[in-house]
Amino acid sequence: MSISTLPSLPDRPDDGHKGTFGRTVIVGGSTGMAGSVSLSGMGALRSGAGLVSLAVPSTILSTVAAFEPSYLTISLASDAHGRISYDALPALESRVAIADAGAVGPGLGRSEDLDRVVSQLYRTSVRPLVFDADALNALADQPEVLKDHVGGRVLTPHPGEFSKLIGKETSYVQQNRESLALQFAADHKVILVLKGAGTIVTDGLRVFTNQTGNSGMGTGGTGDVLTGVIVGLLAQGMSAFEATQLAVYIHGLAGDLAAVELTPRGMIATDLLEFLPYAWKELDEEA
């Protein structure tokens, strides 16, 4: 079933407080990739989440904390290469358990330890979780895990990452975007976001094809912002499909507003963070 109408925005009661608007935890970052998880944290904040925590390896904690004072940081055990180590899993599980929603992947990097961490969080957490970037690559190397989960799962691959998840060439993915996305979401009981021009959001039954966005968003970090927007809306109590649908639309709208001012050629990912409030304002006014 094709969906064209957008869901209602999350309630924003006048007497609400930071606890009212949801707690998120975003797991990611590694040496040289501190910006990715920071962008996700800002995306969640700019989407109305009440409390945003970034769980990162201790080696990059000060860099991530310096990016923005409005989110919290959680220091995790790290390996010799500045990535999250398996020793961090108990702390991660406890943090995810007290969040309303979480995300795993931005700037994560790859290692055997991280494959185990991603697998454990994917399989056992009862919280709604978004998996992006290297968390998707970790899952692609463990395909038996994909159907084994107890909470809501949102996967946000670009075509190259999706090709790894399904074992097909990227060109084949691009030629069969909707049918492949539908089948994958239905088979694995996840929300699938197949990014690119006309981003597809599906739960295996419903399909939303996004019409916002432009070529200026084809630059590093824009997907990290989207991950943050999705998890921010999930934390505010939206269903996984509706949160993802709205996030994809508003993310593209912020890009369109930025392009008017800056041109697509001149845009970078942080521009989306600057224009997200104006995108929300436009949607509020339409509502």
N, C-alpha and C positions, 0 to 999 in steps of 0.2 A: 504494500500500500504506500503510495507516494504521499509525502507530507509537505505542504507548502506553508501552512500557517505556523507562526512562532508561538511557543508557550508563553504564559504570563511570567513576568519577572518575579523573583522571590519577594515575599513580603518584607517590608522595611518599617516595622512599627516605630512610632516616635519615642516610645519608652524603652527601645531595645538598647543593648549594650554589647560589648565585644564577645561575651559568651553567647548571646542570642544569635549572632551572625556566623557562628561556626568556627571550629578549630581545624586547621589543616596542618599536615606535615608532608614536606616534600623531600625525598631522599635522592641525593645525587652529588655531583661535584667530584673533581679529582684535580690533581696538579695540572695546571694549564687549562682547566675547564671550569673555573670558578664562576665565570659569567653565566653559563647555562642555567644553573640552579638558581642563581640570583635573579635572572630574568623571570623564571617561573614563579619565584616568590613574589615579585612585583606584580605579575599578572594576577595572582590570587588576591593580593591586596587591592588592586585597582578594580576588582570585580566584586568587592563588598565583603570579603571574608573578614571575620572579626579578629582572629588570631592566626598568624601564619608562622610556622616554624620550619627552618631549613636544617635537615640532618645531613651533615657533611663531614668528610674526614678532617681530623684535627689539623692536618698540614695546611689546609686552606681556610680554616675558620676565620682568621683575622681579615682575609681578603673579602670573604663573603659578607662578614659583619659590616665592613666598611662601605659596601655597596648601598645599603639602605638601613637606617636605624629603626624602621617601623616593624620589621619582622624579627623573630627570635632565631637564635642559632643553637644547634645541638652538636657538640663535639663527639665524633665517633672514632673508634680505633681505626688506624690506617696501616696499610702495608708499606713496604719499602719504596714503592713507586707512587705514593700519595693517593692511593685509592682506598675505599672502604674495605676493611678486612672482615673475614667471617666472625671474628671475635666481637664485632659490633652488633651481631644479630639479636642477642637478648635485649639490648637497649633499644634497638629499632622496633622490635615487636611490642615492647611496652609503650613506646611513644605512639605507634600506630593505633594501638588498642584504645588510647584515650582521645584520639582525634575523631572528628566526624567524617573526614575523608582524607585521602592521601594520594601521593604520586611518587613514582619511582622511575628514575632514568636520566633526567637531564644532566649531561656532563659526567655520567657515572663511570665510563671506561669499561674495560673488559678484563676479567680474570676468572680463574676457577672459583675463587672465593665468592666473587660477585654473582656468578651463575647460581651458586648455592643460595645466596642471600635472596636473589630475585625469585628463585623457585619457591623458597619457603614462604616469603611474603605473598606471592601469587596464590599459592595453594591454601594457606591457612587463615589469612586475615578475613575477618567478617566485615570489615569496613569497605566501603566503595573505594577502589584504587584505580588510578590512571597509570598505564605503562607506556613509556615513550623512549625513544632514542636507544641507548645501549641496553636498556632493560628488554626491549623488543628483540634485539640481537641475541640476548641471553636466552629468551624464550624460544627463539627460532632454533637454537642448538639443543633444546630440550622439548621437542614437540609433544611428547607424551604428557607434559605438564598442562598444556593449553586447555584441556577440558576439565581439569582437576582443580576446581576452586569453589569456595563457599560464599563469597561475597560478590557484589557487583564489580565488574571489570570493564574498563574502557581502554582500548588499544588504539594508538594514534600513529600508525605507520605512514611514511611517505611511500611512493611506489617501490623504491628500491628495498626498503625494509619489509614491505608486504611480500615482495617476490621471495625473500628469504623465508618468511613465515609459511608460505604455501609451496615452495620449491618450484617456482615457475620463473621464466624470464620476465624482466621488467617490461619489455615490449608487449608481452602477452597480457600482463596486468593492465597496461594502459588501454589495450584494445577491448578489455572485458571488465572494466572497473566495477560497474554496478552488480553484475551477476556474481562475480567473485567475492565482492564485499558481502553481499547478502548471504551467500553460501557459507562463508567463513564465520560470520556472526551467528548464524543459525546453528552450525555444527558445534561451536564452542561456547555458546550461550554468553556472548560478550557484546558490548557496543563497539563497533568497528568504525573508526574514522580514517577513511582513505584520503589522505591529503593531496593537494594539487589543485589546478584550476577546476572549479566545480567539485570541491570537496564533498565526499559522500559520507553521511552518517547513517548507520543502520543497526538495528537489533536483530536482523534476520527476518523481520516481518515488515516493519516500517522503513521507509527510505526518505531521507532528506538530502537534496542536492543543493549545496549552497551557491548563492549568486553574488555574494559580496567578495571583495578582495581584488588584487591587481598584481602586476608583475613586480612592483616594488617590494612585495613581501617575499620574493625569492632571494632571501639573504639570510645569513646565519643568525640564529637566535629567535626568529619569528615563531617557530614551532614550540620553543620553550615557553614563550609568552602564552601560547594557546593552551599548553598543559596547565599552566597556572590558572588561567581563566576557568577551565573545566573544573579543576579541583576546588576552586573558590566557590563555584555555583553548587557543586555537590555538597560542600560543607554547609551551605545554607538550606539544605533539605530538598533540593530538586531531585527528581528521578534521574537515573543515569542517562537515559535517552534524551530527555528534555534539557538537562543541563548541558549535554554535549552539543545538541542542536543549537541552543541559544549561544553557547560559547563560540562555536564556529562562525555563526552569523555576526556576532558583535566584534569578534577578532578581525574579520574581513572588513566590517564597516569602519573600524578604527583605522585600518590600512587605507581605505578609500578616502577618509577625511584627511589623513596624513598626506596622501598623494596630491590632493588639491593644493595643499600649502607648500609641499616640499618637492614635488614631482616623484614619480616612481623611481627614477634613476638615482635620486638623492636620498632615498629612505634607508634607514637602518632599524634594527629590531627595537631599540629603545624608543623610537618615535611612536611605536604602537602603544607603549605605556603612557606617553604624553597625551595621545588622542583617545584612549579608552574612555576617560570621563566624558568626553564630548559625544562619543558614540552612545554611551548609556543615557546621556541627556536627550539625544535625539530619539532614542527608543522610548524613554519615559514620556516625552512630549507627544509622540504618536499614540501611546497607550492612553 
